[in-house]
Amino acid sequence: MTTTAIIIFTKAPIPGTVKTRLCHPLTADEAASLHGSLVLDTIERTKGLTGITLHVAGAPDVEHPFFKVLEGRYGARLLEQRGGDLGSRMHLAMTDVFALGHPAAILIGTDLPILPHAHLEKACDLLRTHDLVLGPTQDGGYYLIGLQRPVPELFEEIRWSGPTVFEETKKKAESLDMSVALLPEYRDLDDLEDLKAFIELAGRDKNMSKRTADTLKLIGNRLKERGI
């Protein structure tokens, strides 16, 4: 297989299991609706990329109807998330696509309402000449990681819930003499402060889909009604 694997790493939009940091002030249904919209955005940003094969690493079960829709509508190949912590699950998703014969793999999260399509193109280009590509987030994590081969060390002994994930990963790569390329830093949508910032951008940022903009506007109106 000669294509780069693009792995969308996500959960099914099941109320009460996604975007839980936003519940309260959002209801579980509102959070799930927002999450589902962001997943579709991420999938649709891969359109037009050449030399790629789209995979979705899903949890808790790729037999969930949401993932079957992604498979049927977008031709996504479904991977079951497996492993213990976040690092283990990401590493195993990477390992699974390399086992299929892909020469390179890019794993991306779904909490990026305004990520430009061009950054995915850039990641694919950089991965041809670098061992590792990272897209840092403002909160100290990363929204994208690309590799030319499995490197389990990058996913081990990382404090996944803390603000140093990106720096720890970058330092590990450097200790392994890996060539590292960086994409621009972006804000992702994790907490209420992030949510309010993206509500302000709804309908004004060209990189945000109309679907997500409408969802955020509706949520924004409901938050005002709730005095938040």
N, C-alpha and C positions, 0 to 999 in steps of 0.2 A: 504494500500500500504506500503510495507516494504523497498522500495528502496530510496536511497538518490537522490534528484533532482539536476541535474547539469544544471544550466541555463546559456546559452551563451547570453550575453546581447549586442545587436548590432543593426546596421542600415543596410538597403539594400544598395548595392554599387551604388548609384545613383550619377553621376557626379555633382559636385557643392554642395553636401550635406554631404560628408564625407571627412575626412582628409583635412579640409579647411585651417588648419594652415600651410599646406605644399603648398598651392596654392597662390601665387608664392613661389618657383620656378617651382613646378610641374604644369602640366595642370590638369584640373578637371578630364579628362579621366584617366590620369596616377595615380592620387590619388585614384580614384575609383577602378582601377585595383589592386593597392596595398592593399587597404582595403579588397576587395573581397578575395584575397589570404590569408590574415591574418585571416579572418573569417573561411575559410576552414581549415587552420592550427589548429585553436582552436578546431573546431569540431573533427578533426582527432586525436587530443591528448586525447580525451576521449575514444578512442578505447582501449579495453582491461581492462578498469575499471570494476570491478565486483560490483554488487549490486547498480547500478545507473540507472536512467532514464534520457535521454537527452531531454532538452527543449531548445528552442530558443525564447527569448523575442525580438521580432523584431519591428522596426519602419521604415518608417511611417505606413506601412500596411503589415500584414503578408500574404496578398493575392499576394504580389509582386512575380513574377516568381522565383527570387533568393531564397526566403524562401521556395517556393514549391519544388524546387530542393533539398534543405536541408531536407525537410520532406520526399521526395521520396527516396533519395540516402542514407541518414543516419538514417532514422526512427525518426527524431527529432519531438517532439511535439511542435506545434507553439503556442506562447502566444503573444497577442497584448500588446505592451507597452502602458501604460495609466498613467495619472497623470501629474502634472505640471513640477516641477524641477527634476533634476537627482535623488535626494534622494527619492522623492515621487515615481518616476517610478521604481526604484530598490526595494523599500519597497513593492510596489504593486505586482511586479513580484514574490517576495518571498511569499507574502500572497497568491497569486494565486496557487502556487505549494503546499503550506501547506494545502490549502483548498481541494486539490486533495487527501490528506491523507499521503503525504510524511512525514517521521519522522525527516528529516533534509534536508537542501538545501544549495547548493553552487552556488554563482553567480560569473561569471568571465567575464572580458572584453576580447577584441580581439587584443590588440595592443602589443602582446608579441611574437616577432619572434623567440626567443630562449628559451622559458620557457620549462623546462624538463617535460616530462610526469610523472616522479616520484613525482613531486610536487603536481600534482592533486591526486595521490594515497595517498600522505602524508596528504593532506587536508581532504580526506575522513576518514583516520584513526584518525586524531586529533579531528575530529568532533564527534567521538563516546565518547570522554571523556572531551570535552570542550564545553562551551556555544557558543563561538565565535572563528572563525579562520579568520585571516587576512593575506594577502600577500601584504606587502608594496612595493611601487615603489620609485625609486630614487628621483622623483620630489615631494614627500610628499603626494601622493595619495595612493590608493591601487588597485591591479589588481584582487584581489579575496576576497570575504567575504562569510563565511559559518556560518549558524545558526541552532540551534535545534528547534527554535520556532520564530514566528514573534516578532521583537522588534522595534517598530516604532521610538522610541527615538534615535536609532542609525542613523536614516536618516533625523532627524529634526535639523534645526538651524546649519547646517554644511556649511562652506564657500567652496562650491564645486569648484569654479574656483581658489582657492588659494592653497598654498603649505602646508597647515596644516590639510588636510582632514584626513590623517591617524591618526595623534596625537589627533585630536578632537574626532574621532570615538573611539579610544582606551580609552581616558579619560572618555567618556560617559559610555562605557562598564564597566570600573572599578567603576564608581559611582553607577552603577546598581548591583554591586557585581557579575558580570559575570566572569567566568573563560575564559581567553584569551590565545590562542595559535598563534604563529607567524610562517609564512613561510619565507624563505629567501627573501631578498629584490631583486627586479629586475628592470631593466630599461625598460620602455615601449617606444613606438614609437609615439611621439607627434609632434615634431618640426624638423626643418632642422638639428640641431645639432644631434638629435637622429637618423635621417635618415642617415646622413653621417657615424655615428658610426656603424650602422647595415649594410650599404653598405660594409664597411671594413671587416665585419664578413661573408659576403655572400660567401658560398662555403667552409668556414673554420670551422664553428661551427656545430657540429653534430646534434644539436637540431633544427637547421633551416631546413625547408623543401626545397627540390630542387625547387619546384614551386616558393616559396618566394625568394630563393636565386637568381634564374634566373630573377625574376621581379626586384629585387634590383640591380643586375648587369646591366640590361638594363637601369634602371633609372640613375645609376651611370654614364654610358657612355653618356647619354643624358645631364646630368648636366655638364660633362666636355666639351661637345660641346657648352654649353651655357655659359661657363666660370665661373661656380659656383663650 
